[in-house]
Amino acid sequence: MNANLKETVENFLKNYSLPGADKDIVSAKIVSAVIVNDGQVGIILDFGSELPESASSLRSEIESAVGKLAGVTSANVVVTSASKQQPGRTASGPRPVQPAPTLSPAAKAPPTPTEIPGVKHIIAVASGKGGVGKSTTSVNLALALKERGLSVGIMDADIFGPSLPMLTGLDAKPETKDKIIQPLEAHGLKLMSIGFLIDVDQPVVWRGPRVMGATQQLLKDVAWGPLDVLIVDMPPGTGDVQLTMVQQAPLSGAVIVSTPQDLALIDARKGLAMFQKVNVPIFGIIENMTSFVCPHCGGESHIFGHGGAQETAAKLGCEFLGGVPLEMDVRLSADSGTPIMVQESDSAAKDVYRSIAEKVASKLS
């Protein structure tokens, strides 16, 4: 069914071409991807180095027409381009973002962050390197904040390695209403990820401007409000996405996640320093995988070391938010799409997440 509908959509797109072009958008390879899932259709239009003025109207026209095809329940069209100067504000297309300049008396200042309608606070959850459990921490922290009566959403800002679909057990495509993407919902959280818009098995091969544009789209072209807190699960490192977030979003604060290892802490310090340079408050550091308690003998082991994040927090003058133990149930629940915070089982990790949420919530108030 999906294969037949995908072929139907691809053939239908051959009816469209850009003004003055001698090829349709499929032959011209402007159609970067067509994803079909049970009648929900996602289309990515990649205009290469330059975004034409007709891109916005073409996007709207295709989205409307594809949505009326037999077997299609919803259609969402995403526009990307490597162009730094893009015309207008398209609801599904990336908007321009300026790279951080080398300031001189005549240079332009970086973009000023603008409020996200209906969102009171935005918290970045970051790490210096991958594999430290940042995404799992983001989801469980969000759920722990929700337990406290807050309305919470999660934006998965990892364009190259989105993990929110797996962590929340969702395999769906978001709808678009009045040119605004509607976030999906699971476990009482509002959710958005590039993984909901494209095939999670399809590699994203985009350069900086396109990544920055997609990040802006997830941030500002989604109906997030009303929310007390939007958790942004940042990709590891200090690259284009991090730059876009600090320039475009009024961050209330940042939480740094690390394992106790010296190698992870070196990179965590870099991530922390980046937020400090742009005057984003550091809410504190979380030490993930702080210890392992054997379920058979009850013995405690510090597989990745112990106390490194707490020591780093003390040296850098920020709060140590807590140490999350390495538990089999946390990993199993993440893989199954039912985070540990929504499970009935007893878990020391759940108590730690609740404690961390209490500290974070106090900083917001």
Protein Blocks (a to p, Z undefined) as FASTA:
>chain_A
ZZmmmmmmmmmmmmpccehiabdfklnomambdcdeehiacddddehjaccfklmmmmmm
mmmmmmmpghiabdcdddddfbfbdghjdfkbccdddddddddfkbccdddddddehiab
dcddddfbehkommmmmmmmmmmmmmnopacddddfbfklccklmmnopacddddeehia
cdddeehiacddfklmmcfklccdddfklmmmmmmmmmmmccfbacfbdcddddedjdfk
lmmmmmmpccfbdcddddfbfklmmmmmmmmmmmmmnopacfbdcdehkbccdfklopac
dfkoghklmmmmmmnopacfbdcdddfklmmmmmnopafklpmbdcfklmmmmmmmmmmm
mmmZZ
